[in-house]
Amino acid sequence: MSALKDGRWGMVAAQGLLFAAVAVTALMPAAAPSLSPVLWQSLWTGLALVVLGSIGVIWSAKDLGTSLTPSPVPNRAGLVARGPYHYARHPMYTALVVICLGVAVGSGAALTYVSVLLLAVFFEYKTRVEERYLIDAYAGYGEYASRTGKFVPGMGRRAVGQ
């Protein structure tokens, strides 16, 4: 199946559009209802989430090394189960949602929270597609997924044989 037919780059484009939605809605909070007033505390909390998520992205990317790809189709550079991948199968997606949540908290814009929720739902869908490819690409992926949480440690383990 070609890259265009299987939709892998469509998912990458959708992911980019969702990141853009988070940014645009955060930059235009006056145009949308706010869930809370922008307080210094919310700005500091938002910044802390952005920093925490950024650390997670950098750590995940470093440990993925040549296996890193924006596509849900693995590049067959090897299965990574060390570092944050020892605890969760998709820590980079978790870290990206934490960054975007930090942007939402800092802006207080309701539409930014909605955009973050849509991004999280998208990552749930993308991981379902991605894991079908990972099971086919790596013989040990099913066992790894049965003992490792999906987005956070201990939660979302796959049943053996799924």
N, C-alpha and C positions, 0 to 999 in steps of 0.2 A: 504494500500500500504506500502510495507516495505521501510525502510530507503535507502536501496541500489537501489531499483527499481524506487523510485521517484526522484533520483538524488541529494538529498540534500547534501550529503557528497562530491559528485562530484563538486558541486558549492564551497564548502569550500576549496577543493583542488585547484580548478581553481583560487580562490581568493589568496591562498598562493603562487601559481606560479606567479601571476601578481605582488604581493609584491616582490617576489624574482627577477623578471625582472627589477623592478625599482631599486632595490639595486645593482644588477650585472651591469646594464648599467651605473649606476652612478659611480661605482668603476672602470670602464674601459673606461673612456671618451676618451682616446687617440686612442682607437680602432674604434671610431665612430665620425662622423662629429659633431662639436660643433656649437650651435646656437649663442653663444656669448663667448667671452673670460672669463675665470674665474677671476673675479675681487673681491676685498675685499667687495665691495658693494653687489655683487650677493651672496657672502657667508653669509653676515649679513642678507640680505633679505631672503635667504633660511633658515637660522637658525630661524629667526623670524616666518616664516611660519610653521616650524617644531614644535616650542614651542607652537604657537597658536593652531595648530592641535592637539598636545598632550594634551593641556588643554581641548579641545573639547572631545577627546576620554575619558579622565578621568571623566569629568563631565557627559557625556552620560552613561558611564558604571556604575557610582555611582547611577544615577537615575534609570537605568534599574534594578539594583539589581539582584534578582533571575530570572528575565525575560531575562537576557542576554544569548544568545546562538549564536554560529557562523552559525548555520543552518538557512535556510530560513523558517523552520517550527517552529512556536512558541511553547514554552514548557508549555503554558497555566498557567504561573505563574501570569498573570494579564497584562492588558493593561496599559501602562505607557503614561501619557499625561502631565507630569510635567517637570520642568526644561527645558532643551533644546528641549524636546519632545512637549512642549507647542507651540513652534515656528516652528518646522520642524519634519516630521515623521521619518526621517532617518539622524539625526545629526551626528551619529557616522560615517556613510559612508562619509558624507561631510568632517568631521574632518580627516579621513584617507586619502582622496584625497588631502586635504590641506597639510598634512605631506609629502606625496609623491611629491606634486608640489614643496614643499620646497627643497626636495632632488634634483629635476630636476633643479631648479633655482640655487642651490648651485653648482651643477656639470656642468651645461651648456651643457650637452650631449643631442644631438637631440634624440637619442634612449630612453633616460630616459623620455623625454616629450611624446614620442609615447607610452611608457609603462604606463604613468599616464593617457593618453587619453584612452587607452584600459581598464584600471582599472575603469575609470569613466563610460565607456560604459557598462562594466560588472556590475557595481553597479546599473545602470539603469535597466538592464535585471533582476538582482537578486531581486530588489525591486518589479518588476512586479509579479514575482513568489511569493515572500514573502507576498505581500499584498493580493493575492488570499487566502492564508492560514489565514492571519489575519482577513479578513472579515468573514471567516467561524468560526474562533475561538472566536471572540469577537463581540457581538451584536452591540456595539457602535462604531466599527471601521469605518464603512462607513460614519457616521456623523462626526467623528473626522477628517477623511481624506478629507472631503469636506470643512473644515474650516482651515486646517493646510497645509502649503506648504510641498513639498516632500523633497527637500534637503536644501532649504533656505526658510526663512519666506515669505509667500505670493505667492510663485511660485510653480506651479505643484499640485494645489489642485485637488482632484478627484471629478468628478461630482457625485451627489447623485444617488445611485443605481448602480454605476459601480463596 
